[in-house]
Amino acid sequence: MPVEGSRRQDEVRNALERMLEEGLLRASVPESLVAAEIEQSWRRSISNRVDPGAEPLVLGEIDPDSAILRAAGRVLDQWQNNLTQSRLALLLADENGRIMSRRIVDAEDAQILDQANAIEGFDFSEQALGTNGLGTPIEARDVVFVRGSEHFNDNLASLACAGAPIKHPVTGRMVGSLAFASHIDVSSPLMVAMARQAGQQIAEALESMADSRDLELARVYRRFRAGRRSVLVMSSDTVMTDLPSLAHLDAEAHAVLWEKLRAHRWGDDALRLELPTLGTEALVRRLGRDEHDAIFALEFVTPGAAEPMPTDLGARPRGGSIPVIGGTSDGLIATRRPTESAYERVRRQLTAVAGPDGFIHLVGAPGVGKRFQATTWLRERTGRDPAVFTRPDLSENSSFWDAAGEVLREGRGVVVDADDVGHESRTRLADFARDRGSEAANGALVILTERGGSQDDSTPMSVRVPSLAELRDELPSVIREVAAARFPGTPPRFSPVALRCLLAWRWPGNVAELVRLLASLPPAQEGGFVQAKDLPPSMCDTTRSTMSRYEQAEREAIIGALRDAEGNKSRAAEILGIGRTTLYRKMRTLKIDDEQLSTFGP
């Protein structure tokens, strides 16, 4: 039987002090003195070098619209009303152990908690204060009863706290904890059962707040993960996966894969997707017919492995076979980093065709970056900046020919950036390059850049720069390469929502449009994190096209109310004449989030 009263508290404190002095390897604690979860928490606290005399710190302002507060509000109200004849206080913390709410019944208890700094905003994580009734349940992922000197921090020794973790019922992620606290003299083991029940009630409230699509996603994930293979289930804005599958997907890969799967012409509900750069394949099943509301389930398999047995969630294709999608014809190959970028291929082709004739014809659609690729390649080849000329320089009486000859003798390349120069001028330029080639130093030569349509059979071997429409599968790498050239050393990074906007955009202006976009980013975003609100509104307005006119009108009304309320959702709900919970549900359904809110004009 555990030792009771003040003598027990002294023995508990002495045991903790011995562990602090002797170290984790030598110290031991009698099983009859403290519960196993308390000793484990002590050891974690010592390993984290927590100071037993530390004062809790303030983590910052509390968001009154946070999900944990909205879910717990009514539960806390009910428990506070039921505790009017008790000496118990209620404490709610977020996933970081920060106290989000405190409910007091007796004013005397408020003084006790104030002395311990158990106040909204203060950090009660186990990493900050050691063993306590809010932080330890998060670490232990179970209900914990911490009494008196079992607290690692000296300032909490007068309290008894029964705490329970709060897990999100959809994602399974730890979202916070709840604790019943009292002075140790009036504590009761019943506090444990009360904490467990209140934690479950808050989890149920979180589930009722969850969007129906999230609940469906969770159900799909739970069903598919019953198999032996790694599983990843994704919607347009949410991913649920097990740990092994994290190797197959990051924010960029999710955006690329979602866009390709969404745009794929699904004749069946399942296909086998080759992922050669990852050395794996995935059996992909589509659930839901709408391209924006679909859910895709990926089961990762090794190449050539037996086909996974279909579940009742994914209809087996007619005929019993599963299409294999590979190569590049369907554009469904998901890669993280291509071994060779599109523009590296262009420069490799330039090297391959560079011969004794000293002339290269570089073609492509307007805005694809022909001049940039030509000058970059010549700079790499000669070690010097090339000279750039335009079409008027090719006139009969101009000084171009003498100037270009001098540039070649200096070991610098020549770029003639012109369109539709005509067969005669193109032939003369090729003859000039061949005649002056013997005088050129450092391998310098002449590159003529033209629109792809000006190419004819008499033109020497040419190299073509692809448009962005042809590089949709490689668009993330193209964006990285162009951004790195625009911001050397500090290229910007794009949020998942912003990246999805870029992938869905058709890029009619090609690379020139991308360069203008990067140049228009706010100075603070250079080398920083670009969100959807930093992009042009038209680029992010891709969801409204799939909505009915009623849904579009409702979406615009909600965005307008949020703007009028300066982002305060409670006030926006009052403006619209609906409940706050209804507003949250409609925002999820109509895909209005905090990042996208500011991308639309007033």
Secondary structure by P-SEA (a helix, b strand, c coil): cccccaaaaaaaaaaaaaaaacccccbbbbcccccaaaaaaaaaaaaaccccccccccccccccccaaaaaaaaaaaaaaaaaccccbbbbbbcccccccccccccaaaaaaaaaaccccccccccccccccccaaaaaacbbbbbccccccccccccbbbbbbbbccccccccccbbbbbccccccccaaaaaaaaaaaaaaaaaaaaccaaaaaaaaaaaaaaccccbbbbbcccbbbbcccccccccaaaaaaaaaaaaaccccccbbbbbbccccccccccccccccccbbbbbbbbcccccccccccccccccccbbbbbccccccccccccccccaaaaaaaaaaaacccccbbbbbbcccccaaaaaaaaaaaaccbbbbbbcccccccccaaaaaaaaaaaacbbbbbccccccaaaaaaaaaaaaaaccccccbbbbbbbbccccccccccbbbbbbcccccccaaaaaaaaaaaaacccbbbbbcaaaaaaaaaccccccaaaaaaaaaaccccccccccccccccccccccccccccaaaaaaaaaaaaaaaaacccaaaaaaaacccaaaaaaaaaaacccccccccccc
